[in-house]
Amino acid sequence: MRNMIEIPDDIIKLAKEIIKNSYALYSKYNVASIVKTDKGNVYWGVNIENASYGLTICAERVAIFNAVSHGERKIKEIYIAVNNEEPAIPCGACLQVLSEFGDDNTKIYSFSLTSNKIKHWTLKEIFPYRFSSKNLNNF
């Protein structure tokens, strides 16, 4: 983690708007995520919980899947916003999905909408040993 990073105002404004759509009935842990692609397009998602906890999906994967559903295949940046004092660290499932559509230099920013704390990494820093198509015999 490095210091002196600022989240762009348009990202903060969008995060504050969309986090209201988060469905976190059980955990009360609302998350919004915004991705920027190599084409400069922006897509977003929120976490959506379910009474059958295994069917819950994180905001990061919703945002990535939204981008992919629109034909995007290259994530350059991902922003994760929480209404919690500490920024969220992406879970392993979200990192694995991000690694499918990002690269070593994909930037990950996590920030609190209540405390203004920020954490950030590159994908290689936070997930240096990941499973990819290189691990499959048919590629």
ABEGO torsion letter per residue (X at the ends): XBBGBBBBAAAAAAAAAAAAABBBAAAGBBBBBBBBBAAGBBBBBBBBBBABAAABBBAAAAAAAAAAAAGBABBABBBBBBBBABBBBBBAAAAAAAAAABBAABBBBBBBAAAGBBBBBBAAAABABBBBAAABAAX
